[in-house]
């Protein structure tokens, strides 16, 4: 058996993936959790209900394409590896994993959502070799703005140490709040990026970064003032994304000074932004996932499942 199943039930997306280790092929299906108009997210009780409602269809879409039963089933059970990290929405994926593991007679492996994002980026960039090396990862999404030092780990596959973070709101959270403020649908990243391309205004951004930590609440405050002054929506969108991009750039600059020999891997939905990606790729030779593997997905969990299974052989 060479197929490994991954399940991820984040606060944004129901996702299931199957990784064929012989061919390297990934079958991946996912559905965004629907959010009410003018809302910036979901309560956990609503997220749990929506996962229960739609995860069956997502799972069926993947399993119907398999020619053999999975060797093992992996699932994200927490947002990150920190002690006490917990969100109820991950219980839905864990329940499905337990059922499929029993039905197939397959092993079951538990991972964090964050480790899945990192593995998805490495798989997408064809750099799974880094699993056995040290590197820096920036996980930038709606729930995290974290600079992580990654080291190989015999038990966890990779050990994740947070060495920098946002001290207030997260980058993706700020983007979604600005997008909803401008009348866009949640999640707002792709729409805000498209709107920003209609602006030719140049902004002088002073990012609030100290060491490898940052603050982003000033971004929301400033964009609210811009809207109140009647400034163009495209200009507000561009300011928002330029502010986020400059903040990430400054974090990378400070991290490069402290860890000059470690490569950068960028993961999370915010890192699919083309302008931010192009700038960081040129300056730091960064490793990026394809957009479909940047946003929440189960592909990285499936890859980690395969690597963990190798430890049992």
C-alpha positions as a printed Julia matrix, in Angstrom:
313×3 Matrix{Float64}:
   0.0    0.0    0.0
   1.36   3.41  -0.99
  -1.59   5.76  -0.4
  -1.73   7.99   2.66
  -4.82   9.92   3.69
  -4.79  13.4    5.27
  -7.68  15.25   6.96
  -7.78  18.9    8.06
 -10.78  20.71   9.54
  -9.59  24.25  10.18
 -11.73  27.25  11.03
 -11.85  28.09   7.31
 -11.89  24.88   5.24
 -12.96  21.23   5.19
 -10.11  19.4    3.47
  -9.16  15.81   2.62
  -6.15  14.66   0.58
  -4.63  11.37  -0.54
  -0.91  11.13  -1.3
   0.43   8.32  -3.5
   4.07   7.99  -2.47
   5.0    5.87  -5.52
   3.76   8.31  -8.16
   4.03  11.48  -6.07
   0.46  12.31  -7.09
  -1.79  14.23  -4.7
  -5.57  14.03  -4.79
  -6.95  16.97  -2.85
 -10.48  18.21  -2.27
 -11.65  21.04  -0.05
 -14.61  23.3    0.64
 -14.56  26.69   2.33
 -16.82  27.01   5.34
 -19.59  29.45   4.31
 -19.59  32.75   6.21
 -22.46  35.19   6.49
 -22.22  38.45   4.56
 -20.33  41.25   6.34
 -18.81  38.75   8.77
 -15.08  38.31   9.47
 -15.23  34.67  10.53
 -17.12  31.94  12.34
 -17.85  30.97  15.9
 -16.37  27.57  16.73
 -19.82  26.05  17.26
 -20.8   27.11  13.73
 -17.53  25.82  12.28
 -18.06  22.42  13.9
 -21.59  22.2   12.5
 -20.49  23.2    8.99
 -17.67  20.64   8.98
 -20.13  17.92   9.98
 -22.43  19.08   7.2
 -19.9   19.13   4.35
 -16.95  16.9    5.29
 -18.74  13.78   4.04
 -18.96  15.14   0.49
 -15.3   16.2    0.53
 -14.21  12.78   1.82
 -16.31  10.91  -0.74
 -14.8   12.98  -3.56
 -11.3   11.8   -2.57
 -12.05   8.19  -1.63
 -13.96   7.6   -4.88
 -10.72   8.23  -6.79
  -8.59   5.73  -4.86
  -7.68   2.34  -6.29
  -6.46   0.94  -2.96
  -7.16   1.47   0.7
  -4.93   3.89   2.61
  -1.91   2.54   4.46
  -2.58   5.05   7.24
  -4.7    8.07   8.08
  -3.32  11.38   9.34
  -5.28  14.24  10.83
  -4.66  17.71  12.25
  -5.84  17.78  15.86
  -4.69  21.23  17.01
  -3.76  24.62  15.54
  -0.08  24.29  16.5
   2.25  22.23  18.69
   2.19  24.58  21.68
   0.94  23.06  24.9
  -2.76  23.76  25.3
  -3.29  24.57  21.62
  -6.91  23.64  20.91
  -9.89  24.47  18.72
 -13.13  22.45  18.68
 -13.32  22.4   14.87
 -10.42  19.92  14.75
 -12.5   17.38  16.67
 -14.58  16.77  13.54
 -11.53  15.68  11.54
 -10.3   13.56  14.42
 -13.64  11.75  14.59
 -13.54  11.04  10.85
  -9.93   9.85  11.08
 -10.81   7.45  13.89
 -13.68   5.98  11.87
 -11.66   5.57   8.66
  -8.69   4.11  10.53
 -10.93   1.47  12.09
 -12.74   0.73   8.83
  -9.53   0.29   6.83
  -7.5   -1.35   9.59
  -4.98   1.46   9.06
  -2.7    3.26  11.48
  -3.74   6.71  12.66
  -1.34   9.64  13.1
  -1.93  13.01  14.76
  -0.33  16.31  13.68
  -0.85  20.04  14.17
  -2.46  22.19  11.49
   0.7   24.31  11.42
   2.99  21.35  10.71
   0.63  20.43   7.88
   1.0   23.88   6.33
   4.79  23.62   6.43
   4.79  20.14   4.87
   2.35  21.27   2.15
   4.69  24.11   1.21
   7.67  21.75   1.03
   5.73  19.21  -1.07
   4.44  21.88  -3.45
   7.91  23.36  -3.93
   9.47  19.91  -4.39
  11.68  20.51  -1.34
  10.75  17.67   1.0
  14.5   17.19   1.45
  14.36  20.06   3.95
  12.42  17.82   6.35
  15.81  16.5    7.46
  17.44  19.95   7.78
  17.07  23.15   9.76
  15.2   26.03   8.18
  13.02  29.03   8.98
   9.32  29.04   8.15
   6.94  31.97   8.1
   3.36  30.79   8.61
   1.19  33.78   7.66
  -2.56  33.22   7.64
  -5.82  34.28   9.26
  -4.92  32.59  12.52
  -1.14  32.95  12.64
   1.65  35.37  11.89
   4.52  33.27  13.15
   8.23  33.01  12.43
   9.25  29.42  13.15
  12.58  27.68  13.52
  12.25  24.15  12.19
  14.56  21.29  13.16
  14.36  17.56  12.4
  12.74  15.55  15.18
  12.69  11.77  15.52
   9.31  11.8   17.23
   7.44  14.71  15.61
   9.24  14.54  12.2
   9.85  18.28  12.55
  10.13  20.3   15.73
   8.55  23.76  15.53
   9.86  26.59  17.7
   8.11  29.97  17.48
  10.8   32.67  17.51
   8.69  35.6   16.32
   5.01  36.48  16.11
   2.39  39.19  15.86
   1.7   40.63  19.29
  -1.86  41.63  18.36
  -3.96  40.77  15.28
  -2.7   38.38  12.62
  -1.88  39.35   9.03
  -4.72  37.37   7.45
  -7.09  38.65  10.12
  -6.15  42.24   9.26
  -6.6   41.59   5.54
 -10.04  40.07   6.09
 -11.15  42.92   8.35
 -10.09  45.51   5.78
 -11.71  43.5    2.98
 -15.04  43.19   4.79
 -14.85  46.91   5.6
 -14.59  47.52   1.84
 -17.58  45.29   1.11
 -15.69  42.18  -0.01
 -16.65  38.6    0.8
 -14.83  36.64   3.52
 -12.15  35.32   3.14
 -10.99  38.48   1.37
  -7.35  37.86   0.35
  -7.79  37.17  -3.37
 -10.41  39.9   -3.85
  -8.35  42.46  -1.96
  -5.31  41.59  -4.1
  -7.33  42.11  -7.28
  -8.7   45.42  -5.99
  -5.2   46.61  -5.05
  -4.0   46.17  -8.66
  -6.3   49.05  -9.64
  -4.27  51.48  -7.53
  -1.09  53.16  -8.78
  -0.49  55.0   -5.52
   2.84  54.62  -3.71
   2.91  54.45   0.07
   5.8   54.94   2.43
   5.2   52.22   4.99
   6.82  52.13   8.41
   6.27  48.62   9.7
   5.96  48.11  13.45
   8.59  45.38  13.94
  10.8   44.86  16.98
  13.29  42.07  16.6
  11.24  39.28  15.06
   7.9   40.29  16.59
   5.43  42.67  15.0
   2.23  44.64  15.6
  -0.48  44.92  12.96
  -3.37  46.63  14.74
  -2.13  50.0   13.42
  -2.9   48.77   9.9
  -6.57  48.34  10.72
  -6.72  51.73  12.45
  -5.1   53.51   9.51
  -7.34  51.91   6.86
 -10.43  52.85   8.9
  -9.23  56.47   8.88
  -8.59  56.29   5.12
 -12.13  55.04   4.51
 -13.58  57.76   6.77
 -11.69  60.37   4.7
 -13.32  59.0    1.57
 -10.14  57.59   0.01
 -10.38  55.23  -2.94
 -11.07  51.57  -2.09
  -8.27  50.39  -4.39
  -5.8   52.66  -2.6
  -6.93  51.32   0.77
  -6.5   47.74  -0.47
  -3.02  48.5   -1.75
  -2.01  50.2    1.49
  -3.2   47.17   3.45
  -1.23  44.66   1.38
   1.86  46.91   1.19
   1.78  47.22   4.99
   1.59  43.45   5.43
   4.32  42.89   2.84
   6.65  45.45   4.45
   6.07  43.9    7.87
   6.96  40.41   6.65
   9.98  41.81   4.8
  11.3   43.47   7.97
  10.8   40.28   9.99
  12.77  38.35   7.36
  15.52  40.96   7.36
  15.97  40.65  11.12
  15.78  36.86  10.99
  18.39  36.71   8.22
  20.77  38.75  10.41
  20.42  36.23  13.26
  20.24  33.04  11.16
  22.25  33.87   8.02
  22.59  30.33   6.72
  19.04  29.02   7.11
  16.65  28.98   4.11
  13.18  30.57   4.31
   9.99  28.59   3.67
   6.73  30.55   3.36
   3.4   28.92   4.19
  -0.19  30.02   4.81
  -2.85  31.68   2.72
  -1.39  35.21   2.87
   1.77  33.95   1.16
  -0.17  33.26  -2.05
  -0.29  37.04  -2.64
   1.72  37.56  -5.82
   3.27  40.94  -5.01
   4.38  39.87  -1.52
   5.64  36.56  -2.87
   7.64  38.12  -5.72
   9.38  40.58  -3.4
  10.33  38.0   -0.78
  11.38  35.46  -3.38
  13.83  37.92  -4.94
  15.27  39.23  -1.67
  15.52  35.99   0.3
  15.34  33.25  -2.35
  12.29  32.01  -0.45
  10.58  28.67  -0.95
   6.85  29.04  -1.64
   3.9   26.72  -2.09
   1.61  26.96  -5.09
  -1.47  29.02  -4.17
  -3.7   25.94  -3.76
  -1.22  24.51  -1.25
  -0.75  27.86   0.54
  -4.29  28.15   1.84
  -5.68  25.61   4.31
  -5.42  22.09   2.92
  -4.85  18.49   3.99
  -2.0   17.76   1.56
   0.74  18.4    4.11
  -0.98  16.13   6.63
  -1.04  13.33   4.03
   2.69  13.82   3.36
   3.52  13.78   7.09
   1.41  10.64   7.41
   3.6    8.89   4.84
   6.81   9.99   6.58
   5.51   8.87   9.98
   4.52   5.49   8.54
   8.08   4.95   7.36
   9.14   5.0   11.02
   7.1    1.85  11.6
   8.78  -0.16   8.84
